């Protein structure tokens, strides 16, 4: 008969448990894709060619990724000039979001489930939901519907305030600026002044439109923030800046000169902070803030100040902070047991949004062409990366031009 020395039993058991748990948590769950019915496939085939693959995903992935796919379709359609498709899909995304993220008791009760596990239907983080309202607001501006444009930007500010069942002060400067612009076009100077005064708390050097400015130039640069799973079991959520991009600044041709476009919003900043406080990680829907850290002021007032953004943009992701030099096997097993009782963090994210949005009020005429070039961290133009667009006026006296380094047919040397 064989006897096992108890001194070796517990460590061996710990090794076995830890190994089993790590193995179980080694990869994300794979979800089945639904087969399309003939009517669904026919609808997909009827869509513009650049959007068909995204509509295919919408139907195949079902309700779990419905909002995410609507977001992706919406921004791609907007950049491609398919405004009706953009408006329809972004409006559907908005309605889905508002079923859960409205300022009502029933919505507050319902949204308590959305942070529990990655298997839940995607509704997006506060910054992602706010960007739905940003693009919808731009469409309303193009249509001359200033009231709905302002309402959309203000609704985006409300989404920015909803985070992990905590109410946080909103600081989405881009939406404040556009709400002020919309109020100006409505003829409500008092409302516009209120919005711009609040804006100055976050962007004291922002270019406030004057009486001669009748159009806005909106420019996107960079790639979206990323969400990553961290910790044993990957049930902690951390944010990282987008990667694989060089463009952090933009200039537009103004006569014989190139003029800068003001960097109004750092989307990664919005993703990784709440009310200006830097987030370390989110665990089970609860924010853990970085100690003794608070973002103050704007780092977006010049291209030179954006050098740190490009460095972060080119870097690969990692985990936040340093880990322990060593842990006991029993501690590893205990961590694994804890992780097994929690679900993986939801690391799905809206990859189509930019890193930074730039804004400049200008004087322009309907149909006036404008060329935008994109700048690296040193303020140098990036060869081969530019965008040509035109100011479109809404028939009520205001114009808008939209340029992006991420247009689907955009050339790039990156």
Secondary structure, DSSP 8 states (H G I E B T S, - for coil): -----HHHHHHHHHHHHHHHHHHHTSS----------HHHHHHHHTS-GGGHHHHHHHHHHGGGGHHHHHHHHHHHHHHHT-HHHHHHHHHHHHHHHHHHSSSSHHHHHHGGGTTS-TTS-----HHHHHHHHHHHHHHHHHTT-HHHHHHHHHHHHHHHHEETTEE-----HHHHHHHHHHHHHHT-HHHHHHHHHHHTTT-TT-----TT--EEEEEEES---EEEEESGGG-EEEEE---S----EEEEEETTEEEE-EEEEEHHHHHHEETTEEEEEEETTEEEEEEEEE--S-S-SSTGGGHHHHHHHHS----SS---S---HHHHHHHHHHHHTS--------TTS-SEEEEEEE---TT-EEEEEEE-TTS-EEEEEEEEEE-EE-SSS-EEEEEETT-TT-----
